[in-house]
Amino acid sequence: MTRFIEALRSEAVALRWIDARHPGAHTALRYRAASRIAAAARQAVAFRDSAIQSPLEVQPLLAYYAVLHAIKVVLHLQDLNYPANTAVLQHGLSTRRAKRETYAWAHDGVYVYRSGVFQSFAAIVPWHKPLPQRFVVGDMLGFLPWTRDAVARFHEEYVHLYPAARDKAARDEAAQDQATRGVSSRRRDGAASLALTGQGEGPWYISRAAASRRGMTVDEWRAGYAAAVGVRAGSAAAMLNDNQGSNPPQDGRVQTDDGRASARTQQARAATGRGSTGAREPLGFMHLPQSPIDHPWTLEHNGNLYVADDWPPPRWMIHMVLLYSLGTLCRYHPPEWSDIVHWQNEVDAYLVRAYLAEISDAWDTIERSLRTWPI
């Protein structure tokens, strides 16, 4: 939130954006929308600055409202008549605490209503999957590169990202040596222990757990991975200019309508147990049918590539769900929140701090949706 949202605190700047995006709009509508945009931007920046400086006790709540108001800036820019009714001004989310003796934040559910700010933004910055009725906190954490390892340590079932790597020259010898000596090639987080690197040439690999944890065969998972290439999300500008968004992949099924295996599936089956060079795969790994670079399931973090086991939720969606959950926790459940803040609940204390360590990404992701807009 270093440029666009801050600049839009000025109604004059907001008018420039409105005129570039909505030429010919009625004067009264333009000025009313500019006033709302500037007001939302001011609140977003104020909440962001307060969140950065505040103690952990209230930081998630302030960060959530920074994201909420930043999203409202985009919504007012997209539709000068927003909000059409009071229902769309609601959060669009709710939480319901499950009754359990030992509290675990990762198991909390965040439920999705029919309308609200969340749904309005999802309509213009879409996902390639329909919105579920319920998100699970652990699943959202498992799609973030900087919390992935923490999730793997405590809640292995929620891991959704796997490091993508290329093999070293001694890949075959190391794998054969491990198999001969009976050395396990799997760690607790489901990744193989064979040393891999993203440098050099050759096929790309990820852990086979990406398929098995979804209850899929390697062939089925690779077919879906290959099909996703033609259904990439596109630029933020294209999505924001098309309220209809993109449709889910129609060719992601393992079989065609006549019941026969698709061409991509047949190719994946032909390559089972073999890398694209014809060499045997490292133990515990599967080769990727396409490079992960620029693949819609790939996320980059600190120079490392991670491949998701399915279409990853948009980053803004992950942040809004997680911050809503934490905000509700610190507002309405102070005993559980106090245990997290003061390390009485060590697992959740670790997960929350791991997530908030890169909280700036929460508002930066909203900025990224504006960077290709005309000014």
N, C-alpha and C positions, 0 to 999 in steps of 0.2 A: 504494500500500500504506500509506495514511496513516490509515485508520480500521479497516476490517473485519479485515484479516489481523492487524494489530497487536493489536486487541482480542481476537482469538481465541487469543492466546498464553495467556490465562487459561482454565483448565479450567472455571471457573464460567460464564464467558461462553459457552464452547463448549457446555456443558450447556443453556443457555437456547436456543441455536440448535437444538440437537438436539431439545429438547422441542417447539419451535414447528414443526419440520419433520417430526418422527417421533413424534407423540403416542402414548403407550401402549407405546413400545419397552421391552424388558426392561431392568431396572435395571443388570445387569452389562454388557449391550451398550452402554447409554448411557455408562457411566463409561469403558469401554474405548475407545469411539470418541472421547470428549472428551479422553482422554489423548493419543491419536494426533493429533487435530486440533491441540491446543495444541503438541505437539512439532514438527509440521510447520510451524506458523505461526512458532514461534521460530526454526527454521532458515531459513525464508524471509526473515524480517526481518534476521537476522544476515548472510546472504549478500547481501541487498540493500544493507545499510549498508556492508559490506566492498567491494562492487562500486563504490559511489559514490566511495569514498575511495581505491581502488586505482589503480595505474598501468595503462596500456593493456596491458602485457604479460600481465596476468592478469584484467583486468576482464571480458572476455566469458565466461570460465569461471565466475566467481563470479555473474555476472548470470544465466547459464543455470540454475545451481542455485537461485537465488532464484525463478525462474519455475517450475522443476520442483517445488519444495516448496510454492509457492503453489497450484499445480494440485492437489497431493495434499491440501491443506486442503479444497478444493471436493469432491474425490472422496470423502473421508471423511465430509463432511457429506451428500453425496448418498446414499451407501450405507454404512450402519453396519457392514456385513460386509466392506467393502473392506479389504484385498485378498482376493479369493476364492482366489487361488493366487499362487505366486511369479512366474509369467510376466508378470502384469500390473504387476509392480513394475519391470520393465525399462524402459529409456527408450522402446523401440519404434521407434528410429531407428538408422541406421548410415550411415557415409560410406565411399565408395570413391574413392580418388584416381585420376583418369585420368592416364595417362602422356603428358606433353607437355613440350616443351623449356622453354616459358615458362609459368609458373604464372599462372592467372587465377582468382581466387576466384569470380567470377560464374558460371563454367562448372562449378563443383563440384556434384555430385549428392548429395542426402540421400535414402536409401532407407527405405521404410516397412515395418516388420515386421507380422505378423498381430496381435500383442498387445503391450501395454505401456501406460505412463502416457499416451503420446500418443493411442493408440487409445481408451483409456477416457474421456479428456476429450472426444475427438471424438464419442463416442456421446451425450454429454449437452449439448454445445454444438456442434451439427452445422453442416456446410457444406451447400450445395445441390448439391454434386457428390460422387460417390464418391471416397474417398481414392485417390490415384494410387499406383503402386508407387515412384515417384521424384519428388522435388521438385528443381528447379534453383534455385540460390541467386539467379541473376540475375532469374528470374521473381518470386521473393519480394520482392526489392528493388524491382522495378518496380511492385509493388502498394502501396508505402508513399509517401505524399505527400512526405515530407521527403527521400527518396532518389531520387525520380522523375527530377529534373533531372540528378543525378549519373549515373544509369544512362543517360539519354538522351545524355549527353556521351560516354560510353565504350562503351556496349553498347546501341545503339539497338534491337536486336532484342528486348530484354527490357522495353521500355516497355509498361505496361498501363494507365496512368492518363492522362487527357486533360483539360485545363482546360475547364470548362463556362462559357460566356460568352454575353452578349447583345450585339447589334450596336449600334454608334453610329448616329446619324442619317444620316451620310454613307456608310453601308456600301456601298450600290449604286454610288455614284460612285467610291469608292476601289477597289472590285473591278473595275469597268469600266476605270478608269484603269490599273490594274496589267495587265489583260489586253491593253489597247491598246498599252502600252509594252513588253509582253513581260517585265515584271518578275516574277521567280519569287515565288510566295507561300508557299513551303515552306522551313522551316529544317531543320537537320540532324536535329532530334529529331522531325520529322514533323508539327509544329504549324504552322499557317499564320501568316504574319507580319502579316496584317491586324489592326489594333488592335481589340480587343474589350473589352468590360467587362461585369461581372455586374450593374451598376446599370441602373435604368430598366425599360422594358417591352419586349415583343416576344418573339419566339421565342428558344429557347436553341440554341446550336450547339457542336459539338466537331469536332475534326479528323477528316477521312475516314480517316486512318490507323488509327483504331480498328477499322474494318471491314477494310481492305485487309491489315493485318498478320495478321489471323486467316484470310486467304484467303476472305473473304466479300464479297458485294456490299453496297452500302449498304442495299438493301432487306432483305436477309437479316439484317443486323446490327440494323436498326431493329425488325424483327419480334421478334427475341429480346429486345431492350431493352423493348419494349412488353409482351411476355408475362411478363417478370420482375416486373412491378408486382403481379400477383396472387399471387406466390409469395414475398413478402418474408419475411425470417427470423423476424420476430416479436420479442417482448421476451425478455430473458434469462430472466425468470421462467417464461415459457411454455415455452421450450426446456428449461430445467432440470427442469420438472415433467413433461416428456414425453420419456422415454428413447428413444422411437422417432424423435424429431426430425421434420423436415419432409422430404417427398419432393421429388426434383428436379422442375422444371417439366415438366408433361406436354404443354403446348401450345407449347413453345419451338421445335418443328420448323417449317420453312418451309412444308411442305405438310401437308395433312390426310391421313387414312388413305386417302381415295379418290383421292389424287393431285392434287387441285385446290389452288390457292394459298389459304392461310387468309385470313380477312377482314383481319387485321392486316397481312399481307403485301401484300394488294391496296391497302390504304390507304397503306402506305409507298410502294408503286410509284407510286401516283397523285400522291404528293407529291415524287417524285424531282426534284431540281433546284429545288424551291420550298420556301420557309419556310412556317410555318403561316399567315402572313398573305398568302400568294400571291406574295411577293417572291422574286426569285432569290437563291439561297444565295450567301454570300461564297465566293470562290474558295478551294478547299481545305477547305471546311467542309461539314458536313451538319447539318440541323436535327434536334432531338430530338423524337420524337412525343409525349413527355410531359415535364413539367418534371423536372429532375434533383433538385429539392428533395424530400427524403424518399424518393427512389428507392433500392432496395436495392443498386444498383451505384454509388451516389454516396458519396464520402468528403469530409469537410470538414477543412481544415487552415489555420489562421491566417486564417480568414475567406474562404478560397477554396474553390470546389467543383471536385472532380475526378470524372470519370465513368470507371469501369473498362470495359475492352472485353469483360468477361465477369464471372460471379459472382466477386467478390474473395474470396480465402481469409479466414477469420476472423483477426482481428489476432493473437490468441494463437498461432494456428498458424504465422503468419509468423515471429513472434518465436522460438518454440521451434525451428523449423527453422534460422533464421539463427544463433541463439546456440549451438545444438548444433554446427553447422558450424564456427563460430569457436572454440568450446571444444575441439573435436577438433583443430583446426589448431594451437592454442597448446600443447596437450598432447603431440601425437604428431609434429608436423612443425615443430620449432623453426627450421630454416633458412628456410623459407618465411614463417613467422610473424615472425621477426626482420626479414626484408626489408620486411614491411608496417609493423612498428612503427617502423623507422628510415628509412622513405621510400626504401628501395632499390627497392621495387616501388611506384612512385608511383600508378598507377591503383588498385590495391587499397588502398593506404594512404588514398587519398581516399575510396573507397567505404566502407571500414570506419569511418572517422571520421565520415562523413556519417550512417551508420546509428546509431552509438553516441551521436551528439549528442543524441538524444531517447530514450535507453535507458529513462528512467522510464516510457515508455509500455508497456514490456514487462510490468511488474508492475501498472500501472494497469489494463491490459486484463483481468487476472484479477479485480481488484476490481470492475470493471463487471459481471461475471457474478453478483456477490453483492448488488448494491445494491437489488434489488427483493425479496430474500428477507425473510421475517419474522424479527424479532429477539426 
